[in-house]
């Protein structure tokens, strides 16, 4: 049981560290979330006309 708690604490620490790193990077550069959440341009083929 102690091993499971230790593993959970390590994973939670890594996730927290990643979240803080992303937040700091976003505050400094401000481009990470625009890459992930940019609207995708819809591609329309010319053969799909009705």
N, C-alpha and C positions, 0 to 999 in steps of 0.2 A: 504494500500500500504506500509505503514511503517513496518507492521508486516512481509510482504513478503521480504522486503529488510533486515530486521533483521534476519529472518530465513536463507536467502541466505548467509549473512555474517557469521552466526554461522556455517553453513554447510561447507562453504569455509575454515573457520578457522580450523575446525576439519580435513578436507582433507589435508590441508597444514601441520598440526601438525603430521598427520600420515605419510606423505611423508618425513618429516624431521626425524622422529623417525626411519623409515626404512633405510634412508640414513646413519644415524649415526650408526645404528646397523650393516649395511653392512660394513662400514668403520672399525668398531671395530672387528667384528667376521668374516664377509665375507662368511656366509653360507646361508643366506636367499634366495638369488636369485638362488643359485644352487639347492635348494629344489624345487622351483617353475618351473624352466626351465630345469631341468635335462631331458635328452633324455630317453624316455620310452623304455624298452626292449620289443621287439615284441615276443609274445608267439606263437609258431607254434605247432599245434596238429599233432600227428603222423598219424592220419587218413586222412589228407588232401593231400597226395601224388598224383601226376598225373601219 
